[in-house]
Amino acid sequence: MNPTLTFGAILSVYRKDEPRYLFEALHSLLVSQSSPLDDVVCVVEGDISKDLANVLDYFPLIRLAYIPRQDKAPLGFGLPAALNLALQEISTDVVLKVDTDDINHVHRVRWTREAFESISNLAIHGGQVQEWDSHLDVWFGERRVPTEHEQILQRGVWRNPFNGPSVAFRRKEALALGGFPIVGANEDYALWGLFLMQGLRATNSLNTYVHMRGGDSLVLRRSGRRYKYGELQTLNFLKEHGFLNSVQWAIHVATKGVIRQLPPWGNKYIYSKLRKRGSVPEDREGMNEANEAYEKFQHGG
């Protein structure tokens, strides 16, 4: 048992973030949770709008740090550098990675605490994710990942074995590994690969940790030039560090090279097959509350 562990969250905000989505994400993380966090660090990358700044000001529990716009980062993707600054600034043993447009389940922090406190050598942990459209009205399915360490290892050489917005990890171990690699996309997959290469214990929960805004807009972002070349950078990184062998790397590159050349409808079809469908989830804890809170915020409530 590890009853004395502390838990925090890191996130990054930049000018293209949507104020409403950011507010709802932060409300679900800081107001609705059944178990509070011990620290939260948000890195602001470059200049942001007044609306985004107002959202951040509304949540005084967040500690803000600032970084210039990372124009010289690979493909102009500044998220890894921002997250690494947040890792340096945060004070907790375990860190939750938070996306700025998703709704965290009200028990995400509690379930994460229980996992790390019950498994003494646990280093990285995540959960399942429900994927919705950008308005959280249309449900697309569940992004399922394996729960046990060996299954995660097997999945990891072919696909990201974690749902990124649901993950928590040991801060010291992440810093010892150099933090998030500076690549143009999939920086989390690159770091998780380093965790797994070191033999660090990994699990995923069967519970839904995050309601994610995805769908067509997500597929289109992943069909663009930046994502295509950033993905290749991450594959090269994982091969150079021994997580992928030459055969696995070549299969990745060939397969993804074909997929990224498909028209948008082709990518949408393939992506739809990676989701598990069933009945629409009744457990939407935190979603409606965050929506209502934003409406009050807009009207000065």
C-alpha positions as CSV (number, residue, x, y, z in Angstrom):
1,M,0.0,0.0,0.0
2,N,1.1,3.6,-0.7
3,P,-1.3,5.7,1.3
4,T,1.0,8.8,1.4
5,L,1.3,9.3,-2.4
6,T,0.4,12.8,-3.7
7,F,-1.4,13.3,-7.0
8,G,-1.4,16.2,-9.4
9,A,-2.3,17.0,-13.0
10,I,-0.5,18.8,-15.9
11,L,-1.9,20.4,-19.0
12,S,-1.0,22.9,-21.6
13,V,-3.0,25.7,-23.2
14,Y,-2.4,27.6,-26.4
15,R,-4.2,30.1,-28.6
16,K,-6.2,27.6,-30.6
17,D,-7.8,26.0,-27.6
18,E,-11.6,26.5,-27.3
19,P,-12.6,28.4,-24.2
20,R,-15.8,26.4,-23.6
21,Y,-14.0,23.1,-23.9
22,L,-11.2,24.2,-21.6
23,F,-13.7,25.4,-19.0
24,E,-15.6,22.1,-19.0
25,A,-12.4,20.1,-18.8
26,L,-11.1,22.1,-15.8
27,H,-14.5,22.0,-14.1
28,S,-14.6,18.2,-14.4
29,L,-11.1,18.0,-13.0
30,L,-11.2,20.6,-10.2
31,V,-14.8,20.9,-9.1
32,S,-16.6,17.7,-9.8
33,Q,-14.1,15.1,-8.7
34,S,-15.0,12.8,-5.8
35,S,-11.3,12.9,-4.7
36,P,-9.3,16.2,-4.9
37,L,-5.9,16.7,-6.5
38,D,-2.9,17.9,-4.5
39,D,-1.5,20.2,-7.2
40,V,-2.3,21.3,-10.8
41,V,0.1,23.0,-13.2
42,C,-1.0,24.5,-16.5
43,V,1.6,25.8,-18.9
44,V,0.5,28.6,-21.2
45,E,2.3,28.4,-24.5
46,G,2.6,31.8,-26.2
47,D,-0.1,34.4,-26.3
48,I,-3.7,33.4,-25.7
49,S,-7.0,35.1,-26.0
50,K,-8.8,37.1,-23.2
51,D,-11.5,34.4,-23.2
52,L,-9.0,31.6,-22.5
53,A,-7.3,33.8,-19.9
54,N,-10.6,34.4,-18.2
55,V,-11.3,30.7,-18.0
56,L,-7.9,30.1,-16.3
57,D,-8.5,32.9,-13.9
58,Y,-11.8,31.3,-12.8
59,F,-9.9,28.3,-11.3
60,P,-7.6,29.6,-8.7
61,L,-6.3,26.2,-7.7
62,I,-4.3,26.0,-11.0
63,R,-0.7,27.2,-10.9
64,L,0.2,28.8,-14.2
65,A,3.6,28.6,-15.9
66,Y,4.5,30.3,-19.2
67,I,6.6,29.3,-22.2
68,P,7.1,31.1,-25.5
69,R,5.3,29.8,-28.6
70,Q,7.4,26.8,-29.7
71,D,7.8,27.8,-33.4
72,K,11.1,26.0,-33.7
73,A,9.8,22.7,-32.3
74,P,9.5,19.8,-34.7
75,L,6.6,20.7,-37.1
76,G,5.8,23.6,-34.8
77,F,4.3,21.2,-32.2
78,G,4.9,22.8,-28.8
79,L,3.0,20.4,-26.5
80,P,6.0,18.2,-25.5
81,A,8.0,21.2,-24.3
82,A,5.1,22.6,-22.4
83,L,4.3,19.3,-20.7
84,N,8.0,18.9,-19.7
85,L,7.9,22.4,-18.1
86,A,4.8,21.3,-16.2
87,L,6.6,18.1,-15.1
88,Q,9.4,20.2,-13.7
89,E,7.0,22.6,-11.9
90,I,4.6,20.1,-10.3
91,S,5.3,18.8,-6.9
92,T,3.4,15.5,-6.7
93,D,4.5,11.8,-6.8
94,V,1.9,10.8,-9.5
95,V,0.9,13.0,-12.4
96,L,-2.3,12.9,-14.4
97,K,-2.1,14.0,-18.0
98,V,-5.1,16.1,-18.9
99,D,-6.4,17.2,-22.2
100,T,-8.0,20.6,-22.5
101,D,-11.1,19.5,-24.4
102,D,-12.3,16.4,-22.6
103,I,-14.5,15.7,-19.6
104,N,-13.0,13.7,-16.8
105,H,-15.2,11.2,-15.0
106,V,-16.0,12.3,-11.5
107,H,-14.1,9.3,-10.1
108,R,-11.1,9.5,-12.3
109,V,-8.8,10.9,-9.6
110,R,-10.2,8.5,-6.9
111,W,-9.8,5.4,-9.1
112,T,-6.3,6.5,-10.1
113,R,-5.4,7.0,-6.4
114,E,-6.7,3.5,-5.6
115,A,-4.7,1.9,-8.3
116,F,-1.4,3.4,-7.3
117,E,-2.0,3.0,-3.6
118,S,-2.9,-0.7,-4.0
119,I,0.0,-1.7,-6.4
120,S,3.3,-0.6,-4.8
121,N,5.4,-0.8,-8.0
122,L,2.8,0.7,-10.4
123,A,4.4,3.3,-12.6
124,I,1.8,4.1,-15.3
125,H,-1.9,3.6,-15.3
126,G,-4.9,4.6,-17.4
127,G,-8.5,3.7,-18.2
128,Q,-11.1,3.4,-20.9
129,V,-12.4,6.4,-22.9
130,Q,-15.8,7.1,-24.3
131,E,-15.6,9.0,-27.6
132,W,-18.1,11.6,-28.6
133,D,-18.5,14.3,-31.2
134,S,-17.3,17.8,-30.4
135,H,-20.6,18.8,-28.8
136,L,-20.8,15.7,-26.6
137,D,-24.1,14.8,-28.2
138,V,-23.3,11.9,-30.6
139,W,-21.5,8.9,-29.1
140,F,-19.1,7.1,-31.4
141,G,-18.0,4.2,-29.1
142,E,-15.5,3.2,-26.6
143,R,-11.7,3.2,-27.1
144,R,-10.7,0.0,-25.3
145,V,-7.2,-0.7,-24.1
146,P,-5.8,-3.9,-22.4
147,T,-5.8,-3.9,-18.6
148,E,-2.9,-6.2,-17.6
149,H,0.8,-5.5,-17.9
150,E,1.7,-8.3,-20.3
151,Q,-1.3,-7.5,-22.6
152,I,-0.1,-3.8,-22.5
153,L,3.4,-4.9,-23.6
154,Q,2.0,-7.0,-26.4
155,R,-0.2,-4.2,-27.7
156,G,2.4,-1.5,-27.2
157,V,4.6,-2.6,-30.1
158,W,1.7,-2.2,-32.6
159,R,-0.5,0.5,-31.1
160,N,-0.5,2.9,-28.3
161,P,-1.7,0.7,-25.4
162,F,-3.0,3.6,-23.4
163,N,-5.7,6.2,-23.9
164,G,-3.6,9.3,-23.6
165,P,-6.1,11.6,-21.9
166,S,-6.7,9.0,-19.2
167,V,-3.1,8.3,-18.1
168,A,-1.3,8.9,-14.8
169,F,2.3,8.2,-14.2
170,R,5.2,8.5,-11.7
171,R,6.8,11.9,-12.0
172,K,10.3,10.9,-10.9
173,E,10.4,8.0,-13.4
174,A,9.2,10.3,-16.2
175,L,11.9,12.9,-15.4
176,A,14.6,10.2,-15.2
177,L,13.6,9.1,-18.7
178,G,13.9,12.6,-20.1
179,G,10.2,13.5,-20.1
180,F,8.1,13.7,-23.2
181,P,10.3,13.3,-26.3
182,I,10.3,16.4,-28.6
183,V,8.5,15.0,-31.6
184,G,5.8,16.3,-33.9
185,A,3.0,14.0,-32.7
186,N,2.3,11.1,-30.4
187,E,4.7,12.3,-27.7
188,D,2.8,10.3,-25.1
189,Y,3.2,7.0,-27.0
190,A,7.0,7.7,-27.2
191,L,7.2,8.3,-23.4
192,W,5.0,5.3,-22.6
193,G,7.3,3.1,-24.8
194,L,10.3,4.2,-22.6
195,F,8.3,3.3,-19.5
196,L,7.6,-0.2,-20.8
197,M,11.2,-0.7,-22.0
198,Q,12.4,-0.1,-18.4
199,G,10.1,-2.9,-17.2
200,L,8.0,-0.4,-15.2
201,R,4.7,-1.8,-14.1
202,A,1.7,-0.7,-16.2
203,T,-2.1,-1.3,-15.9
204,N,-5.3,0.1,-17.3
205,S,-8.7,0.1,-15.5
206,L,-11.9,-1.3,-17.0
207,N,-13.6,1.9,-15.9
208,T,-14.3,4.9,-18.1
209,Y,-11.9,7.6,-17.0
210,V,-12.6,10.2,-19.7
211,H,-15.3,11.4,-22.1
212,M,-13.3,12.5,-25.1
213,R,-14.2,14.9,-27.9
214,G,-13.3,13.0,-31.0
215,G,-15.1,11.9,-34.2
216,D,-14.6,13.4,-37.6
217,S,-12.6,16.4,-36.4
218,L,-10.1,14.2,-34.7
219,V,-9.7,11.9,-37.7
220,L,-9.1,14.9,-40.0
221,R,-6.4,16.3,-37.7
222,R,-4.7,13.0,-37.8
223,S,-4.8,13.0,-41.6
224,G,-2.8,16.2,-41.9
225,R,0.8,16.7,-42.9
226,R,2.0,17.6,-39.4
227,Y,0.5,14.5,-37.8
228,K,1.9,12.2,-40.6
229,Y,5.5,13.4,-40.2
230,G,5.2,13.7,-36.4
231,E,4.0,10.1,-36.3
232,L,7.1,9.0,-38.2
233,Q,9.3,10.9,-35.8
234,T,7.8,8.9,-32.9
235,L,8.2,5.6,-34.7
236,N,11.9,6.5,-35.4
237,F,12.4,7.4,-31.8
238,L,10.9,4.1,-30.5
239,K,13.1,2.2,-33.0
240,E,16.2,4.1,-32.0
241,H,15.6,3.4,-28.3
242,G,14.9,-0.3,-28.9
243,F,11.2,-0.5,-28.2
244,L,10.5,-1.4,-31.8
245,N,12.7,-3.8,-33.8
246,S,13.4,-3.2,-37.5
247,V,10.6,-5.5,-38.7
248,Q,8.0,-3.9,-36.4
249,W,9.2,-0.4,-37.4
250,A,9.0,-1.3,-41.1
251,I,5.5,-2.7,-40.7
252,H,4.4,0.5,-38.9
253,V,5.8,2.8,-41.5
254,A,4.4,0.8,-44.5
255,T,0.9,0.5,-42.9
256,K,0.7,4.0,-41.7
257,G,2.1,5.3,-45.0
258,V,-0.8,3.7,-46.8
259,I,-3.4,4.8,-44.3
260,R,-2.3,8.5,-44.3
261,Q,-2.6,8.5,-48.1
262,L,-6.3,7.5,-48.0
263,P,-9.0,10.1,-48.5
264,P,-10.8,11.3,-45.4
265,W,-13.6,8.8,-45.7
266,G,-11.1,6.0,-45.7
267,N,-9.5,7.2,-42.5
268,K,-12.9,7.6,-40.9
269,Y,-13.9,4.0,-41.8
270,I,-10.6,2.5,-40.4
271,Y,-10.8,4.6,-37.3
272,S,-14.5,3.6,-36.7
273,K,-13.3,-0.1,-36.6
274,L,-11.0,0.7,-33.7
275,R,-13.9,1.7,-31.4
276,K,-16.0,-0.8,-29.5
277,R,-19.7,-0.1,-30.1
278,G,-22.7,-1.1,-28.0
279,S,-25.4,0.7,-26.2
280,V,-24.9,4.4,-25.4
281,P,-23.3,4.7,-22.0
282,E,-25.7,5.8,-19.2
283,D,-22.9,6.9,-17.0
284,R,-22.1,10.4,-18.1
285,E,-20.9,11.6,-14.8
286,G,-19.5,15.2,-15.0
287,M,-20.6,15.9,-18.5
288,N,-23.9,17.7,-17.8
289,E,-22.6,19.4,-14.7
290,A,-19.7,20.9,-16.7
291,N,-22.0,22.1,-19.4
292,E,-24.3,23.8,-16.9
293,A,-21.4,25.4,-15.1
294,Y,-20.1,26.9,-18.3
295,E,-23.5,28.5,-19.0
296,K,-23.4,30.1,-15.6
297,F,-19.8,31.3,-16.1
298,Q,-20.9,32.9,-19.4
299,H,-23.6,34.9,-17.7
300,G,-21.4,35.9,-14.7
301,G,-22.7,33.3,-12.3
